[in-house]
Amino acid sequence: MTSKQKNIILTSILFILFIIGFFLPVLDFSFGVTLNGFEAFVMQGVSVMSSESYSEYLWKMLLLITPVLDIVLIFWLLRKKLNFYAIAIVGLLVLIGSSSWLLRYGDLGILRIGYYYWLILNILFITLNLIQQRKKRKED
């Protein structure tokens, strides 16, 4: 099996794991409503429209595009050449966007398994991209 085939299989597996996260429970509100990953994503999209300041809008947009940046990290594994600085910037944005929920909702105790699953996947995506970048840099 060639390196390209392995990367395609790995990318497919990671994408499937990412999609699974949209069906897991993420938030559990005290009045009995549980949101799965997709519903939380839609909720975040709606909250962007309720922004009252430019800084709040930018922050909410970062939180909204974090899953999109996850997909970027997944498909960057297929690239022949990876830029360390691009991985670092996108990875940092993903970590900030995904870990902010822990700071915002962690004390309330409403985060569920789907959130932690997504957070671990984010760390995995970043780590795999950094490993691939180092491996491809050594091959050159």
Order of alpha helices (4+ residues) and beta strands (2+ residues): alpha-beta-beta-alpha-alpha-alpha-alpha
